[in-house]
Amino acid sequence: MRKRGGAKTSARSPRGRPPKSTSARSSSSSGADAALRRQLAAVLAWHDAHADFDRAVSGLPADARGRAPHGLPYSPWQLLEHLRLAQRDILDFCWDPKYVAPAWPDDYWPKRAAPPDAAAWDASVAAFRRDLAAAQRLAADSRIDLFAKIPHGSGQTYLREVLLILDHNAYHIGELVAVRRALGVWE
């Protein structure tokens, strides 16, 4: 997550607002462009090759959410919050010209192994889902040139950031499934 660059401010963009793009490619309506966008939006949340996010968090008993299995460093709560925080950060980077990267690793992981309460777990799950839908909208938005460099970045493209979300989420959702298996709470 430390790959970000740019000015230091604390501004955050409104959630769900797509970045502006003026590139000629962004208005392309070619079949290949549309197919790529549909595939990216679908892949962000698919479950064709592995458990998806909803399956990974579904039915997890409240008493297991804050337990890290022996020999593994993270609890389900820590993985859920890391997924949420990192995905939100990537979206903020895409949208906010005054983006400032959070401190790595401290601001990307929760301080405690357990959620403060069931409402915190539910809120984190809901926020992750909202931001995942925003990432899908970003990928599908033909007004955004996926190959354009993000103006306030250091060479990153919108496509790179969508792929980063996809890859990062798949990795940590897999970890969440492994942690659940080790805790004996995977169906």
Secondary structure per residue as TSV (DSSP state, phi and psi in degrees):
chain	resnum	aa	ss	phi	psi
A	1	M	-	360.0	-8.4
A	2	R	T	-82.4	9.7
A	3	K	T	-78.3	-1.8
A	4	R	-	-76.1	157.6
A	5	G	-	-141.7	175.7
A	6	G	S	122.3	-175.6
A	7	A	-	-67.5	155.1
A	8	K	-	-99.4	110.4
A	9	T	-	-143.5	176.7
A	10	S	-	-111.5	12.7
A	11	A	-	-67.3	143.8
A	12	R	-	-126.7	148.4
A	13	S	-	-88.4	158.5
A	14	P	-	-61.9	143.0
A	15	R	T	-66.5	137.8
A	16	G	T	84.9	-2.9
A	17	R	-	-82.4	123.5
A	18	P	-	-73.6	153.5
A	19	P	-	-68.8	156.2
A	20	K	-	-87.1	143.1
A	21	S	-	-139.6	138.5
A	22	T	-	-118.2	9.2
A	23	S	-	-69.2	145.3
A	24	A	G	-62.3	-35.2
A	25	R	G	-64.9	-28.7
A	26	S	G	-64.3	-24.4
A	27	S	G	-93.6	7.0
A	28	S	-	-62.4	136.1
A	29	S	-	-116.9	25.0
A	30	S	-	-62.8	153.1
A	31	G	H	-60.5	-39.7
A	32	A	H	-65.9	-41.4
A	33	D	H	-63.2	-46.6
A	34	A	H	-63.5	-40.5
A	35	A	H	-64.9	-42.4
A	36	L	H	-60.4	-46.5
A	37	R	H	-62.0	-44.6
A	38	R	H	-61.0	-43.3
A	39	Q	H	-65.4	-43.9
A	40	L	H	-61.4	-45.6
A	41	A	H	-61.3	-40.3
A	42	A	H	-70.0	-43.9
A	43	V	H	-64.7	-30.4
A	44	L	T	-55.6	-30.6
A	45	A	T	-126.4	16.3
A	46	W	-	-76.5	167.2
A	47	H	-	-135.2	26.0
A	48	D	S	-68.4	-38.3
A	49	A	S	-108.1	-8.7
A	50	H	S	-165.7	172.3
A	51	A	-	-62.8	140.1
A	52	D	-	-90.5	179.2
A	53	F	H	-57.4	-48.8
A	54	D	H	-59.8	-40.4
A	55	R	H	-67.0	-37.6
A	56	A	H	-67.8	-29.3
A	57	V	H	-101.2	-14.0
A	58	S	T	-68.5	133.9
A	59	G	T	70.5	13.0
A	60	L	-	-74.6	118.8
A	61	P	-	-60.2	142.1
A	62	A	G	-57.2	-35.7
A	63	D	G	-73.6	-9.6
A	64	A	G	-99.6	-11.3
A	65	R	T	-64.6	-27.9
A	66	G	T	-107.9	12.3
A	67	R	-	-104.3	129.2
A	68	A	-	-96.4	130.1
A	69	P	-	-67.9	154.4
A	70	H	T	-53.7	129.3
A	71	G	T	86.7	-4.9
A	72	L	-	-118.2	144.0
A	73	P	S	-83.3	-13.2
A	74	Y	-	-127.0	148.3
A	75	S	-	-91.2	165.2
A	76	P	H	-56.1	-39.3
A	77	W	H	-61.0	-44.8
A	78	Q	H	-62.6	-39.9
A	79	L	H	-68.7	-43.1
A	80	L	H	-59.3	-49.5
A	81	E	H	-64.7	-38.1
A	82	H	H	-63.5	-43.8
A	83	L	H	-56.5	-48.3
A	84	R	H	-63.6	-49.0
A	85	L	H	-63.7	-43.7
A	86	A	H	-68.2	-43.8
A	87	Q	H	-62.2	-43.0
A	88	R	H	-61.9	-41.1
A	89	D	H	-61.6	-44.0
A	90	I	H	-63.5	-42.1
A	91	L	H	-64.2	-43.8
A	92	D	H	-58.4	-41.6
A	93	F	H	-59.6	-41.9
A	94	C	H	-65.6	-36.1
A	95	W	H	-98.5	-27.4
A	96	D	-	-104.7	110.6
A	97	P	T	-66.5	-14.3
A	98	K	T	-105.8	23.4
A	99	Y	-	-55.4	138.9
A	100	V	-	-129.3	126.9
A	101	A	-	-67.3	134.8
A	102	P	-	-63.7	163.2
A	103	A	-	-70.5	130.0
A	104	W	T	-97.4	134.2
A	105	P	T	-93.6	-6.5
A	106	D	G	-54.9	-41.7
A	107	D	G	-85.4	1.6
A	108	Y	G	-106.0	-3.5
A	109	W	S	-134.1	142.7
A	110	P	-	-68.9	153.2
A	111	K	S	-72.6	-30.4
A	112	R	S	-113.9	154.9
A	113	A	S	-73.3	-26.1
A	114	A	S	-114.6	148.0
A	115	P	-	-68.5	150.8
A	116	P	S	-60.7	-31.6
A	117	D	S	-166.9	175.1
A	118	A	H	-62.6	-32.6
A	119	A	H	-64.2	-36.1
A	120	A	H	-65.8	-41.7
A	121	W	H	-59.7	-50.4
A	122	D	H	-61.4	-39.6
A	123	A	H	-66.2	-38.8
A	124	S	H	-66.7	-42.8
A	125	V	H	-60.6	-46.7
A	126	A	H	-63.9	-41.3
A	127	A	H	-65.5	-41.4
A	128	F	H	-59.7	-46.0
A	129	R	H	-61.7	-43.3
A	130	R	H	-60.4	-45.2
A	131	D	H	-70.4	-32.9
A	132	L	H	-63.7	-42.2
A	133	A	H	-62.3	-38.0
A	134	A	H	-64.8	-39.3
A	135	A	H	-65.0	-38.6
A	136	Q	H	-64.4	-40.7
A	137	R	H	-64.3	-40.1
A	138	L	H	-59.9	-47.2
A	139	A	H	-63.3	-35.8
A	140	A	H	-86.3	-13.8
A	141	D	-	-74.3	108.3
A	142	S	T	-68.7	-10.7
A	143	R	T	-78.6	-12.6
A	144	I	S	-101.4	123.9
A	145	D	-	-79.2	107.0
A	146	L	T	-61.2	-24.6
A	147	F	T	-93.2	-3.4
A	148	A	S	-74.7	144.2
A	149	K	B	-72.6	140.1
A	150	I	-	-69.5	122.1
A	151	P	T	-53.8	-35.7
A	152	H	T	-98.3	8.8
A	153	G	S	-91.7	-165.7
A	154	S	S	-122.8	39.0
A	155	G	S	116.3	-8.7
A	156	Q	-	-68.5	146.5
A	157	T	B	-108.0	165.0
A	158	Y	H	-63.3	-37.4
A	159	L	H	-61.3	-44.4
A	160	R	H	-57.6	-42.1
A	161	E	H	-70.3	-38.2
A	162	V	H	-62.8	-44.2
A	163	L	H	-65.9	-34.3
A	164	L	H	-63.8	-44.5
A	165	I	H	-59.4	-48.1
A	166	L	H	-58.0	-50.7
A	167	D	H	-66.5	-47.4
A	168	H	H	-61.7	-45.4
A	169	N	H	-62.9	-45.1
A	170	A	H	-59.7	-42.8
A	171	Y	H	-60.1	-51.4
A	172	H	H	-78.7	-26.6
A	173	I	H	-65.5	-38.6
A	174	G	H	-60.9	-41.5
A	175	E	H	-62.4	-40.9
A	176	L	H	-61.0	-41.8
A	177	V	H	-63.1	-43.5
A	178	A	H	-63.0	-40.8
A	179	V	H	-63.9	-43.7
A	180	R	H	-61.3	-41.4
A	181	R	H	-60.9	-45.3
A	182	A	H	-65.1	-29.4
A	183	L	H	-83.4	-9.2
A	184	G	T	76.5	26.5
A	185	V	-	-124.1	34.4
A	186	W	-	-112.8	127.6
A	187	E	-	-86.4	360.0
